[in-house]
Amino acid sequence: MDVDDWIEQQLHPEEINDGVLDGKIGQFRTWRMSTRDLVQTFPNNNLIKGAADGKIPLPTDPMKRSIYEVQISILNERQKQDQLARDGKAPDAETKAKIDKQNQDTASAQADSLLALAKDKRMEAIIAMPPDERRIFVTNVRGSQRDRLLAEFPADQREYFLAMNSPVNVVVSELQQAKLMRALYSERQLLEVMTDFWFNHFNVYLNKDADQYLVTAYERDVIRAHALGKFRDLLVATAQSPAMLFYLDNWVSMGPKSPAAVAANKGKPGQLSGLNENYGRELMELHTLSVNGGYTQHDVTELARVLTGWTIQPLEQGAAFQFDPKKHDPGDKVVLGVVVPENGVNEGMQVLDMLAHDPNTARFVSKKLAMRFVADDPPPVLVDRLTQKFLATDGDIREVLRTLFKSPEFWSIKAYRAKVKTPFEFVISSLRATGTDLNNPGPLLGTLNKMGMPPYQMVPPTGYSMTGSTWMNSEALIDRMNYALALSSGQVGGTNFDAGRLLALGTLTSRGFPRPNSADSDADRGQETALLLLENALLNGEVSATTQKAIRRQLDDPQVAAHALDDPKRTLNTMTALVIGSPEFQHR
């Protein structure tokens, strides 16, 4: 396909068939659930406590009910142990170790019995266990027995089994795993890149309590849904998102003179508690105007007053956005020199519209896009051009991107491999470039955690850095090289690496590489040919003399050379790892 046609197609992802991806992520049911369904199916502590106290009825569905029953058993056991500790009767370390060993032995024996059953009868047998017995089993089954049970359960039963032990972890894990699968298999690559870009721009920390349930809908219905639309629509959607309102605490913010704050401060002379400025500050500093956008602390306070009353329903009811007039601060406000008349929820809409159309916002967003796609320090002329397009099109993200992709700066030789891959980009690109299948994303999440970039887990609202200096240091390079070696030797769990496919690809796309020296031995010529094919497949054959010399020096290492004749596959895997770990592959 012509490159311009391909870019145009990527700008309209709704027209691209993504059937392969749909088949891959169909197993992750939580991705399609509403927040209310997520909480009800994979209950939080409040729901479990309510069910334990008899205030909430247990679900009628047997598998959903089983989650509640085990979690109630866990709660009761925890309370029992806490009471023993308060009474000074807690078991000593030796006794506790014996109990743990007994529970593990019991779980192992039960696992053997279950594995002897037909696959479609196993979950039925687990649900038939008394809740306390089921708790001991799901929290103590280990190793290969657990792995086999999980592997042979249908997707929904696997979810329920995992949820019996930790309901919220199912929600979190599936969200993270789906992100890896989308990045690897989606044909809508620009949409994936922009979803990642905007989530980072409007960052929310996944593991902040309720956000464990709220981020799924946030990415799906807010970020992804508006990733190529108008910036104003995206800004409003994030501002009214339960995930953002909870993350930056605006949901609890009350105007100092609001009815709710007056009632809360009654009998406490001199107190004016309630106003929270977190979101107001980040809205201007990180989401729109930038840190140098010309606002003051007074503007932050006034904007926080404007947004009082922007809150959410209780999580168990779905945590939808709502405006609470009792928390809203009365009176006019002044933001960026503009008077905002008292008008309830519409005050916030007025200011968001003002921020979305501010030239400082246009420049800030345009520069970040240029940083993402061109260089850490993008050419000012490009930023100017993107800013003008942003303002001329009412913040149309698709049009700004089209301008970016047609710019000479984007196609400049200076921009080629100017950007260092983030850990996420490095891991995903290594799988895509090598044609490696991913059937279990779990182990890769551990890899990204070690590299410092677990999905959705950047605590500060700044999000993960896009600049190379953040990710390039000696420790990071060692981590990347170790990962490349593990991947190419088949030691990354959940992956199916095959170096033979790379050699075939290198052969198909060969562009006349120098022939190996005829004076070399057959083994040396074979090794040289394989390396050239790998470089062609993974780096388009564009490898510096310095990198080639470094790779050959590694291959000449006596320990590597000793395996070349008796274990050529191992040598081929080592070659692959060295190419993946090269400076050229580290850049995009």
Summary of the structure (lengths in Angstrom):
residues: 588
radius of gyration: 28.0
end to end distance: 21.2
largest distance: 95.0
contacts: 1828
relative contact order: 0.07
helix: 64%
strand: 3%
